[in-house]
Amino acid sequence: MRKRELDKFRKLLTEQRDQLVGNVKRAKQGDIHLDPDDFPDEIDTASSEVNLAFMGRLRERERGLLAKIEQALEKIEDGVYGECEGCGEEIGLKRLAARPVAELCIDCKSEQEKLERNLG
């Protein structure tokens, strides 16, 4: 991969990381805590609990994506960004443009998903 392409992906990944970190900071500032005395009935309480559960899942997904972004940035620094972890071949630029944290080429990813479907 050429230096210009690596620089483009480094910038894209850094921007995504900064956006996720900003989201986390905003979420912490507006953190919601349940106090049973704040809700007049069980429906309000249940609705709030569902919203909290959703926010928790969202934060967990963002944490996972943040870890993948950090790994991709490390791979850029180590000179191995864009190499498929399955077969060692180069991951296509179109795939990396669509998913900059991709670890597998499209063929290896398709095979992984096929195996997951058969096992699950």
C-alpha positions in Angstrom: 0.0 0.0 0.0 1.3 3.4 -0.9 2.2 6.1 1.7 -0.6 8.4 0.4 -3.2 5.7 0.9 -1.9 4.8 4.4 -2.0 8.5 5.3 -5.6 8.7 4.1 -6.6 5.7 6.2 -4.7 7.0 9.2 -6.6 10.2 9.0 -9.9 8.5 8.6 -9.3 6.2 11.5 -8.1 9.0 13.7 -11.2 11.0 12.9 -13.5 8.0 13.7 -11.6 7.5 17.0 -11.9 11.1 18.0 -15.7 11.1 17.2 -16.2 8.0 19.3 -14.3 9.4 22.2 -16.4 12.6 21.9 -19.5 10.5 22.0 -18.3 8.8 25.2 -17.6 12.1 26.8 -21.0 13.5 25.9 -22.7 10.3 27.1 -20.9 10.5 30.5 -22.0 14.1 30.9 -25.6 13.2 30.3 -25.4 9.9 32.2 -28.9 8.8 33.3 -29.4 7.2 36.7 -32.6 5.5 37.7 -34.3 6.6 40.9 -37.5 4.8 41.5 -39.0 7.9 43.2 -38.7 9.8 39.9 -41.3 7.6 38.1 -45.0 7.7 38.9 -45.7 4.2 37.5 -44.2 0.9 36.4 -44.5 1.7 32.7 -42.3 4.8 33.1 -39.8 2.8 35.0 -39.8 0.0 32.4 -39.4 2.4 29.6 -36.4 4.1 31.3 -34.8 0.7 31.9 -35.2 -0.2 28.3 -33.6 3.1 27.3 -30.7 2.5 29.7 -30.2 -1.1 28.4 -30.1 0.2 24.8 -27.5 2.9 25.7 -25.4 0.3 27.4 -25.4 -1.9 24.3 -24.6 1.1 22.2 -21.6 2.0 24.4 -20.4 -1.6 24.4 -20.4 -1.6 20.6 -18.6 1.8 20.5 -16.0 0.4 22.9 -15.4 -2.6 20.5 -15.1 -0.3 17.5 -12.7 1.9 19.4 -10.5 -1.1 20.1 -10.6 -2.1 16.4 -9.6 1.4 15.4 -6.7 1.4 17.8 -5.6 -2.0 16.4 -5.8 -0.7 12.8 -3.7 2.4 13.7 -1.1 0.1 15.3 -1.0 -1.9 12.1 -0.4 1.2 10.1 2.6 2.0 12.4 3.9 -1.5 12.2 3.6 -1.6 8.4 1.1 -4.4 8.2 -2.2 -2.5 7.7 -4.3 -3.9 4.9 -2.9 -7.5 5.1 -5.5 -10.2 5.6 -5.1 -12.0 8.9 -6.5 -15.1 7.3 -4.5 -15.6 4.1 -1.9 -12.9 4.3 -3.0 -11.3 1.0 -3.7 -7.7 0.6 -7.2 -6.5 1.5 -8.7 -4.6 -1.3 -8.8 -0.8 -1.1 -12.6 -0.7 -1.8 -13.1 -3.0 1.2 -10.8 -0.9 3.4 -12.6 2.3 2.3 -15.9 0.8 3.3 -14.6 -0.7 6.5 -11.2 0.7 7.5 -11.0 -1.7 10.5 -11.3 -4.8 8.3 -9.0 -7.6 9.4 -9.9 -10.1 6.6 -10.1 -9.9 2.8 -13.5 -10.4 1.3 -12.9 -14.1 0.5 -11.7 -14.9 4.0 -14.6 -12.9 5.6 -17.1 -14.7 3.3 -15.7 -18.0 4.4 -15.8 -17.0 8.1 -19.5 -16.0 7.8 -20.3 -19.2 6.0 -18.7 -21.2 8.8 -20.6 -19.1 11.4 -23.9 -19.8 9.7 -23.3 -23.5 9.6 -22.3 -23.6 13.3 -24.9 -21.2 14.6 
